[in-house]
Amino acid sequence: MSGHNKWSSIKHKKGAADAKRGKIFSKLIKEITVAARMGGGDINGNPRLRAAVSAAKTENMPKDNIERAIKKGTGELEGVNYEEIVYEGYAPGGAAVLVECLTDNKNRAVADVRHLFSKSGGNLGENGCVAWMFDKKGLIVINKDKVDEDQLMELAIDAGAEDVNDEGDTFEVITDTGDFESVKEAIEKASIETEMAEVTMIPQNMLALQGKEAEQTIRLMDALEDCDDVQKVYTNADIPEDLLN
């Protein structure tokens, strides 16, 4: 399994559990609210909002919840003002970790994130310490049984994708952020079902971890994902697949 979407895949699988559904909805509502506040409530004219709403629909969020979140962002309904913050640090073994937060209490968020790093044997770093190790890209994941490789390759590249990678059970289409929407739209128009489609942070290089360091890193990533203020977590840690099951 490739490292850059591994944590997103884990989160997607966890979404099947009812206990996690409320937390996933909460994170999606925050993202929709902030996207609407920054770029307006028109989905067609706001790519970030369009992506957030698409993710919410994938998780079967009720339409009323989506509409309320948009209205809170545009000011039509009273809502919380969330601040975007990115924290950077190191997991046990030195793997880089990026943590994207949306919070209404910056002091609480940094305290919680720092505590989780320390508790898992990692450490919170300074701004800029690991961000340079990642590239912001569009990522579209498709199960192999949903599409022919040659068909996908031709379609994606013609639509502007940078690359199509074979990742075992799936194909991963990588795009520039500016081409993400057009490539995603071309794939959808071809009636190809996607497993996941999002703008993400892809590590330039992976760092292989084994044994205790790998197990500690998994605990750190899970704990960060479970934190209310945390939206997304990225790492360049390459964990043995048997530890992720």
Helices and strands as residue ranges (DSSP letters): H 6-14, H 18-39, G 43-45, H 47-58, H 63-74, E 83-90, E 96-103, H 106-119, E 123-124, G 131-133, E 134-143, G 144-146, H 149-159, E 163-166, E 170-175, G 177-179, H 180-189, E 196-203, E 207-208, H 211-225, E 230-235, E 237-238, G 241-243
